[in-house]
């Protein structure tokens, strides 16, 4: 298999960190909703990974439990997700 540099976490060191997720969520409107069930890249995780230059197909291979716990819980707003992510950091 050919190596794709996008698969190398070292090329985007904070792309897969909780701190990186918190920083990104801080830029989003708190009341903006996302659809956790949208598996075409419009969920929180898909949008986050796309903002780091990863496509939806590539992003799914980087899925980590911490993102699932932050994104899965309701309500599905960026503000609520930010609160959950901050709690997970401490």
QUITA-V755856 format. One record per residue. N is the residue number from 0. RES is the residue in one letter. PHI is phi in radians with two decimals (none if undefined). D_FIRST is the distance of its C-alpha to the first C-alpha in whole Angstrom. Layout:
N:RES:PHI:D_FIRST + N:RES:PHI:D_FIRST
This chain:
0:X:none:0 + 1:X:-1.27:4 + 2:X:-1.45:6 + 3:X:-1.92:9 + 4:X:-1.02:13 + 5:X:-1.14:14 + 6:X:-1.37:12 + 7:X:-1.52:14 + 8:X:-1.00:17 + 9:X:-1.09:19 + 10:X:-1.28:19 + 11:X:-2.37:21 + 12:X:-1.02:23 + 13:X:-1.72:25 + 14:X:-1.07:23 + 15:X:-1.96:23 + 16:X:-1.88:26 + 17:X:-1.12:29 + 18:X:-1.08:31 + 19:X:-1.13:29 + 20:X:-1.11:29 + 21:X:-1.04:33 + 22:X:-1.04:33 + 23:X:-1.17:32 + 24:X:-1.07:34 + 25:X:-1.14:37 + 26:X:-1.57:36 + 27:X:-1.62:36 + 28:X:-1.09:40 + 29:X:-1.03:41 + 30:X:-1.57:42 + 31:X:-1.25:39 + 32:X:-1.65:38 + 33:X:-2.23:34 + 34:X:-1.95:33 + 35:X:-1.03:31 + 36:X:-1.45:31 + 37:X:-1.36:29 + 38:X:-1.64:25 + 39:X:-1.92:25 + 40:X:1.79:25 + 41:X:-1.67:28 + 42:X:-1.30:29 + 43:X:-1.00:29 + 44:X:-1.12:26 + 45:X:-1.08:24 + 46:X:-1.16:27 + 47:X:-1.09:26 + 48:X:-1.16:22 + 49:X:-1.09:23 + 50:X:-1.15:26 + 51:X:-1.72:23 + 52:X:1.57:21 + 53:X:-1.69:18 + 54:X:-1.30:18 + 55:X:-1.02:19 + 56:X:-1.10:16 + 57:X:-1.22:15 + 58:X:-1.09:18 + 59:X:-1.11:18 + 60:X:-1.33:15 + 61:X:-1.76:17 + 62:X:-0.94:21 + 63:X:-2.24:23 + 64:X:-0.99:26 + 65:X:-1.08:28 + 66:X:-1.21:27 + 67:X:-1.11:28 + 68:X:-1.20:32 + 69:X:-1.27:32 + 70:X:-1.45:31 + 71:X:-1.24:32 + 72:X:-1.14:36 + 73:X:-1.64:39 + 74:X:-1.38:40 + 75:X:-1.61:37 + 76:X:-2.13:38 + 77:X:-1.14:36 + 78:X:-1.13:40 + 79:X:-1.16:40 + 80:X:-1.11:36 + 81:X:-1.08:37 + 82:X:-1.05:40 + 83:X:-1.15:37 + 84:X:-1.16:35 + 85:X:-1.09:37 + 86:X:-1.11:39 + 87:X:-1.21:35 + 88:X:-1.22:35 + 89:X:-1.47:39
